[in-house]
Amino acid sequence: MKYLSTSALSRAKGLESKELFETLKTKGWIYRKDNQWLLTKDGRMAGGDTKYNPKFGEYVVWPSNLNIEQEIDSKTLLNATKIGEAFKISNRKVNLYFSDLGWIERDRDGWILTSSGKKNGGHQMEMNNGVPYALWKNEVLQNKHLVRIISIGEGELDEDKEIIETTNEVIDIRKKFPADKRTSDGHYVRSRAELLIDNFFYRNGIVHAYEKKLNIDEVMYCDFYLPANKIYVEYWGMENDEKYLKRKQRKLEIYAENDFTLIELNDEDIENLDENLESKLRKVGLKIH
């Protein structure tokens, strides 16, 4: 998302700069103090942010697609505590589930929204001490991805039972390649290559999930997921199968569309897995110690 200063935004929208400043002030999104425009809580919820320039100091910026007509009422938004009350869980758990969904990330002892979080109704806020946090539209309580991940996490939904609701292709693959190979940490995987990959994560103390369902509308499972760094890992092991290659292409499109961090492995990588996988992880910001 491109962000513009208020003056630049006025030019982009064909408005007089003075007119836009006055409109934003009237809406309660900015206010004037010591000859400087500052952002309010409602202004931040509307999408505003701040940037710093060494010469001019801090100034307010706005998303280029800012909807000036929108109305913001912070009283109608929910914090993690209110959401936790609705699901009968703690606010800490709520934020961890949001993090698992990829909607928020840790920052300065608090949480900042990701692009996915903003798309799902999140509004970035900041406490007086500078700690960031998020508020959410009431509709988040009915968000199927949030409801699903909380239900699984709280033991109210058996994820394996969801398989019967997936495509026949997923069911056929699981029948054709049963997960009967036991890894060092007790996971059961479907191939020797997956066993070696899983054992690599275990040996190096990397928390990982196997065949995790992606939090998207389309039914899709990744091979491995590293929750601490939001990294997905795919091993492409059936390159001679036309149906498999078609599915592979669709999965790559999904990863790109959702801006997910993906590591790809093939048979050549497996031959020298420790060196190859460590190198690929390092390139996406995860160093092996």
N, C-alpha and C positions, 0 to 999 in steps of 0.2 A: 504494500500500500504506500503510495506517494503522499508525503505530508508537505503542506505549504504554510508559509506565514500568513497571517490574516490579510496583509496587503496583497500578497501574491494570490490568495484565494479570491479576493475581491476582483482582481483583474481577470482571473480565470472564469468567474461567473458573470463578468460584465457589469459589475456594481461599482459604485463610488466607494473608495476606501473608508471614508468617514461614515457613509451609510451602513456599511457592514459592521464596523466597530460599534456603532450605536445599536444596531439590531442585536448583536451578541451581548452587549451590555444589558439591554432591555430584557433579554431572555434569561439573564442571570448567569451567563456562561463565562464572562470576564468582568473584571472590575479594575478601576484605576487607583493606583497608590504610588506616591512619590514619583509622579511623572512616568509610570510604567504600567503596562497592562498585565494583569495577573489572571491565572486560570482558576475558576471556582470548581467545587466538587461536581456540580451539575455540568459544567463545561467539560470536565474530564469524562464524565459518563456519556456525554454526547459524542465523544471521540477525540477531544482535544488532548494535546500533550505539550511538553516544553522541550526546547533545545537550548544549547548554550553556544554562544559565539564569543571568542576571546575579546573582541572589540566592543560588542554591544551588550554582552551579558546574556541573561536568560530571556527567552521570548516564547510566545505561544504559537503553536502550529496546529494545523487541522488536516484531517484526511481530505484528499482532493475531491472525494465524492460526498462530502459533508451534506447532510440533509438539514438545512437551516430551519425547515418547518417543523421538525420533530419536537415533541414535547417530552421533557425529562422530569420524572417525579421519583426522587430517591426513596420515598416512602413505600413505593410499590415494589422495590427491588429486594432481593433476599441475600443475606450473607450466609456463610457456611454453617453458622449456628442454627439459623432458621431452617435451612435445608436439612440439617441433621435431625432436627425435631420432627420434620415430616417423615423421615425414613427411620426414625428411632435409632440413630447412631450419633457418634460424637462429631463435632465440627472438624477435628483432626482427620477422622476417617473420610469425611466428605472431601476435604482437600486432597487426600491421597488418591481417592477415586477419580477426582478431576484430573490429577496429575497422570494417572494411569491412562485416562482417555486422551491425554495429550492436549488438554485445554488450558493448563496452567503449568508454570515452571517455578522452581525455587529461586528467590533473588532477595538479597538483603534481609534475611530472616523472615521473609514473607513470600508472597506468590504474585507472579506477573502473568497476564494473559498471553496465550499464543494466538496465532491467527485463527486456529480452530476454535479456541475459546470465545473469541469475538464473534465468530460466525454463529455460535450456539448461545448467544445472548448475554455474554459476559461484559461487564463494565469495569475498567481498571480504576482503582482507587488508591489512595495513599494516606496513611495515618499522619498525625502531626509530627511524629518522630521519624518520618520518612519510610516506614515499613509499608510495602505495597500489599494490597489485597484485592479481591474481586467481589463484585456484587452481580447478581443474576436476575434475569427476568423470571417471573413466576412460572412461565411455561417450561422451565428447565425441570420442574418436578415431574413432568410427563414425558421428558425426553427418553426415548426407548433405549438409547445406548447407556445413559446414566442408570436408568432403572435396571437394565440387564446386568451391568457390571456390579452394582450394589447387591442385587439378588444373588449373583454367583458368589461374591465376596462374603456375604452374610449366611451362606449355606442354604438359601431358599430356592436355588435353581441348580440343577445338575447340568453342567455344560455339555456333557456327553449326550444327553437326551436331545439336544438341539440338532444333532446330526440328522435326525429323521426329517427335519424341516429344511435341510439344505438341498442343494442340487443333487441329482442322481450321480453326477460326475464325482463329487466329493465322496459319496457313499461307495461308489465302485472302486475308487482308488484305495479307500481304507480296507475294503474287502480283499482287493488284489494284493495289497502290501500291508499285511497286519503288523502292528507294532509289537514285535516279539523279541526285540534285541534289547537287553537290559544294560543300561549305562552305569558308570561308576556311582552316580548319585541316585540311582533307582528309577530314573525315567525309562520308559519303554519306547523305542524308536523303530523306524521302518527299514533302515538300511545300515550297512557298515559305515558309510560316509557320515550319516547323521550321528551314529554312535561316536565316531571320532570327534566330530564337532562338539557334541554335548560334553564329552570327556575333557576337551580342551577348555571349555568354559568352567567346568568343575575344578580342574587342576589349578586354574588361574583365579579362582575365587570370584567369578563373574556370575551374578544372579541372572538366571535365564528361565524363560518359559518355552515349552515345546508345543507347536501347533496351536498357537493362540489365535482366536478369532479377532480380526481387525474390527475396530469400532467404526464401521461404515455401513451404509445401507445394503450394499452388495455383499453376498455371502463369500467370504474369503478367509483362509487361514494361512498364516505365515509359518515357515519352518521353525524359526527361533525368534524370540523377542528378548531384548535386554532392557528391562524397565528403567534402570537407573539412568541410562543415557538415551532412551527412546530410539534404540537401534533395532532394525529388522534384519534378519539374516535369511537368505534363500539359497538352498543348494539345488542347482539344476542338474538332475541326474538322468534324464530320459530324453536327451537331445535328438534321438532318432524317431521319436513318436510324434506324428503330426498333430494329434489331438492335444498332447502335452505342450507342444510348442505354441499352439494357439492360446492355451490357457496361460502359459508363461508370458506371452505378449500382453494379455489383458491384465495380468498381475503387475507387470512393469508400468503399464499405463495408470493403474490405480495408485501405485506408490508415487508416481510423478504428480498426479492430480492432487494428491493430499499432502504433498511436500514432506513425505516420510523419509527418514534416513535409512537407506538400504545398502546392505553389503551382499554382493553376489559371489557365490562359490561354485566351481565346477570340478570335474574329475581331476584336471591338472592341478588345481589348488589343493586337493586332498592328498596328493602325492608328497607334498611338503607343507602340511597343514599348519604346523606351529609357526613357521616363518611367514607364510602367506597370509594367514588369518590375523596374526599380530600386526602385520604391515597394514592390512585393510582397516583394522580397528583404529590404529594410530591415525590414519588419514581422516577419520571422522571424530577424532578427539578423545578416544579411549586408549590410554597407555597401559600396557601390561607391566606390572612391577615384579 
